[in-house]
Amino acid sequence: MLHTTKGIVLRSVKYGETSLICTIFTAIYGVQTYVVQGVRSNKSKNNKAGLLQPAVVLELVVYHKPNANMQRIKEFVPAYIYKDLQANVLKNSIALFSVELLLRLLPGQAPQPELFNFSNSYFQQLDEMENDEIANFPLYFIINCSRLMGYEIKGSYSAATPHLDIQEGGFTSHIPKMPPFVNDEDALALSVLLKIGDIRILHTAEMNAAIRFRLLEWYVAFLQNHSQHMGNIRSLHILQTILHK
């Protein structure tokens, strides 16, 4: 049976001489694996392989069989055409980190409509905003992915609770016994960021690149500690290099 859904491409791998196997986060069915046949053929009148790159948002017409390991796509067209994201090194690096986070964090075939809608809006905002406004985007994304997946930071920063504890998953009064450790300055910076709900004013949370990276490392470790699905984020160190430029 045919169904229409939006989807965010997470990964594409070559399959055979002309096809691709794509992992796509769909609005209706969660993360699904699709085989797209003939899309890399030079003889194809409509070579659409370029649309199946990570972070591209598509309108899909798909064949869906519940619990099948591999699904098929009948048609796909862009749901949003990026103006700057794919050519802009900084934006593209942030997008690839964000896509990999979704790929590692999300369970297969489990619908996550709220997280999909957030991610869809996030990538469009990343595309549209200026470079000097997006340094906090990776942290904002991992914070909200965590929250929407049920891994929300407990408590808040205060003079009585100035420490972040990865085991308790929040701000505490005692110094944590297990790494990674976050100093009070970093904990305060995260507390400010946690209170921002509007992505358009995200740049007002001032912190340097070193603090951002330490907090990203802590958040990845936090998710690895509390989620059954989270793996290593290989693009994290690439992102660190880009954000330090």
C-alpha positions as CSV (number, residue, x, y, z in Angstrom):
1,M,0.0,0.0,0.0
2,L,1.2,3.5,-0.9
3,H,1.6,6.2,1.8
4,T,2.8,9.8,1.7
5,T,5.1,11.1,4.4
6,K,7.9,13.6,4.9
7,G,11.4,12.3,5.7
8,I,14.8,13.5,6.7
9,V,17.7,11.6,5.1
10,L,20.1,10.3,7.7
11,R,22.4,8.1,5.6
12,S,22.8,6.8,2.0
13,V,25.0,3.8,1.1
14,K,25.8,2.6,-2.4
15,Y,24.1,-0.6,-3.3
16,G,25.0,-2.5,-6.5
17,E,26.0,-0.4,-9.5
18,T,23.0,2.0,-9.6
19,S,21.1,1.9,-6.4
20,L,21.2,3.3,-2.9
21,I,20.2,2.0,0.5
22,C,18.9,5.0,2.5
23,T,18.1,5.4,6.2
24,I,15.4,8.0,6.5
25,F,13.7,9.5,9.6
26,T,10.1,9.7,8.5
27,A,7.3,11.7,10.0
28,I,4.9,8.8,10.1
29,Y,7.0,5.6,10.6
30,G,10.1,6.8,12.4
31,V,13.4,5.6,11.1
32,Q,13.1,3.3,8.1
33,T,15.5,1.8,5.6
34,Y,14.7,2.1,1.9
35,V,16.2,0.7,-1.2
36,V,16.1,3.2,-4.1
37,Q,16.8,1.4,-7.3
38,G,18.5,2.9,-10.4
39,V,18.9,6.3,-8.8
40,R,22.7,6.4,-9.6
41,S,22.3,5.4,-13.2
42,N,23.9,7.8,-15.8
43,K,21.2,6.7,-18.2
44,S,18.4,7.9,-15.9
45,K,16.5,10.9,-17.2
46,N,16.0,12.2,-13.7
47,N,19.2,11.6,-11.7
48,K,18.0,12.2,-8.1
49,A,20.9,10.8,-6.1
50,G,21.9,14.3,-5.0
51,L,18.5,14.5,-3.2
52,L,19.4,11.6,-1.0
53,Q,22.2,13.3,0.9
54,P,22.2,13.6,4.8
55,A,19.9,16.3,6.2
56,V,17.8,16.7,3.0
57,V,14.1,16.9,3.7
58,L,11.9,15.0,1.3
59,E,8.3,14.5,0.4
60,L,8.0,10.7,-0.1
61,V,5.6,8.3,-1.6
62,V,6.5,4.9,-0.1
63,Y,5.4,1.3,0.0
64,H,5.2,0.4,3.6
65,K,5.1,-3.2,5.1
66,P,5.0,-3.3,8.9
67,N,8.0,-4.8,10.5
68,A,9.8,-5.2,7.1
69,N,13.6,-4.7,7.3
70,M,13.7,-2.9,3.9
71,Q,11.0,-0.7,2.4
72,R,10.7,0.8,-1.1
73,I,10.2,4.4,-2.3
74,K,8.0,5.0,-5.3
75,E,8.6,8.8,-5.6
76,F,10.4,11.5,-3.8
77,V,10.8,15.3,-4.3
78,P,12.4,18.0,-2.1
79,A,10.1,19.2,0.7
80,Y,12.5,22.1,1.3
81,I,15.4,23.3,-0.9
82,Y,18.4,24.5,1.1
83,K,19.8,27.9,0.2
84,D,23.1,27.7,2.0
85,L,23.4,24.7,4.3
86,Q,25.1,22.2,1.9
87,A,27.7,24.7,0.6
88,N,28.4,26.4,3.9
89,V,31.2,24.5,5.7
90,L,30.1,25.5,9.2
91,K,26.4,24.9,8.6
92,N,27.1,21.6,6.8
93,S,29.3,20.4,9.7
94,I,26.6,21.2,12.2
95,A,24.0,19.5,10.1
96,L,26.1,16.3,9.7
97,F,26.6,16.2,13.5
98,S,22.9,16.6,14.1
99,V,22.0,13.9,11.5
100,E,24.5,11.5,13.1
101,L,23.0,12.2,16.5
102,L,19.5,11.2,15.2
103,L,21.0,8.1,13.5
104,R,22.7,6.9,16.7
105,L,19.9,7.9,19.1
106,L,16.7,6.9,17.4
107,P,15.4,3.4,17.7
108,G,14.3,1.8,14.4
109,Q,10.7,1.9,13.2
110,A,9.4,3.9,16.2
111,P,7.4,7.0,15.3
112,Q,8.6,10.2,16.9
113,P,6.4,12.9,15.3
114,E,7.3,15.6,17.8
115,L,11.0,15.0,17.4
116,F,10.5,14.9,13.6
117,N,8.7,18.2,13.5
118,F,11.4,19.8,15.7
119,S,14.2,18.4,13.5
120,N,12.5,19.6,10.3
121,S,12.2,23.1,11.7
122,Y,15.7,23.1,13.1
123,F,17.4,22.3,9.8
124,Q,15.5,25.0,8.0
125,Q,16.5,27.5,10.7
126,L,20.1,26.4,10.4
127,D,19.9,27.0,6.7
128,E,18.4,30.5,7.0
129,M,20.3,32.0,9.9
130,E,23.6,33.8,9.7
131,N,26.9,32.1,10.6
132,D,27.4,34.3,13.6
133,E,24.1,33.1,15.1
134,I,24.5,29.3,14.9
135,A,27.4,28.3,17.2
136,N,25.0,27.1,19.9
137,F,22.9,25.1,17.4
138,P,24.6,21.7,18.2
139,L,24.0,22.1,21.9
140,Y,20.5,23.3,21.4
141,F,19.8,20.2,19.2
142,I,21.2,17.6,21.5
143,I,19.4,19.2,24.5
144,N,16.0,19.1,22.7
145,C,16.5,15.7,21.2
146,S,17.3,14.4,24.8
147,R,14.2,16.1,26.2
148,L,11.9,14.8,23.5
149,M,13.3,11.3,23.9
150,G,12.6,11.5,27.7
151,Y,16.1,12.2,28.9
152,E,15.6,15.6,30.4
153,I,18.2,17.3,32.7
154,K,16.8,17.4,36.2
155,G,16.8,20.4,38.5
156,S,18.5,23.8,37.7
157,Y,21.7,25.6,38.4
158,S,21.8,27.5,41.7
159,A,24.2,28.3,44.5
160,A,22.9,25.2,46.3
161,T,23.1,23.0,43.1
162,P,26.1,24.1,41.0
163,H,27.2,20.7,39.8
164,L,26.2,18.5,36.9
165,D,26.1,14.8,37.7
166,I,25.9,12.4,34.8
167,Q,24.6,9.5,37.0
168,E,21.7,11.5,38.4
169,G,21.2,13.3,35.1
170,G,21.0,16.8,36.4
171,F,22.2,19.6,38.8
172,T,23.2,18.5,42.3
173,S,24.7,19.9,45.4
174,H,27.5,17.4,45.6
175,I,30.6,17.0,43.4
176,P,30.1,14.0,41.0
177,K,32.1,10.9,41.6
178,M,32.2,9.8,38.0
179,P,33.5,11.5,34.9
180,P,32.9,13.4,32.7
181,F,33.1,16.3,35.1
182,V,31.7,19.7,34.4
183,N,33.0,22.8,36.2
184,D,30.7,25.4,37.7
185,E,31.3,27.9,34.8
186,D,30.2,25.3,32.2
187,A,27.2,24.2,34.3
188,L,26.1,27.8,34.5
189,A,26.4,28.3,30.8
190,L,24.3,25.2,30.2
191,S,21.7,26.4,32.6
192,V,21.3,29.6,30.6
193,L,21.0,27.6,27.4
194,L,18.4,25.3,28.9
195,K,16.1,28.2,29.5
196,I,16.1,29.4,25.9
197,G,13.0,28.1,24.0
198,D,13.3,30.3,20.9
199,I,16.0,29.3,18.4
200,R,16.1,32.8,17.0
201,I,17.6,34.2,20.2
202,L,19.9,31.2,20.8
203,H,23.0,33.3,19.9
204,T,22.3,35.5,23.0
205,A,23.6,32.7,25.2
206,E,27.3,33.6,25.2
207,M,30.0,31.0,25.7
208,N,33.3,30.2,24.0
209,A,34.1,27.3,21.7
210,A,35.9,25.3,24.5
211,I,32.8,25.5,26.8
212,R,30.5,24.4,23.9
213,F,32.6,21.4,23.1
214,R,33.0,20.3,26.8
215,L,29.2,20.5,27.2
216,L,28.6,18.6,23.9
217,E,31.0,15.8,25.2
218,W,29.1,15.7,28.5
219,Y,25.7,15.5,26.8
220,V,26.9,12.7,24.5
221,A,28.2,10.8,27.5
222,F,24.9,11.5,29.3
223,L,22.9,10.0,26.5
224,Q,25.2,7.0,26.2
225,N,24.7,6.5,30.0
226,H,20.9,6.7,29.9
227,S,19.8,5.6,26.4
228,Q,19.9,2.0,25.1
229,H,20.4,3.2,21.5
230,M,23.1,5.9,21.7
231,G,26.4,5.1,20.1
232,N,29.6,7.1,19.4
233,I,29.3,10.3,17.5
234,R,32.2,10.3,15.0
235,S,31.5,13.8,13.7
236,L,31.9,15.4,17.1
237,H,35.7,16.0,16.7
238,I,35.2,17.3,13.2
239,L,32.7,19.7,14.6
240,Q,35.1,20.7,17.3
241,T,37.7,21.7,14.7
242,I,35.2,23.7,12.7
243,L,33.8,25.6,15.8
244,H,37.3,26.5,16.9
245,K,38.1,28.3,13.7
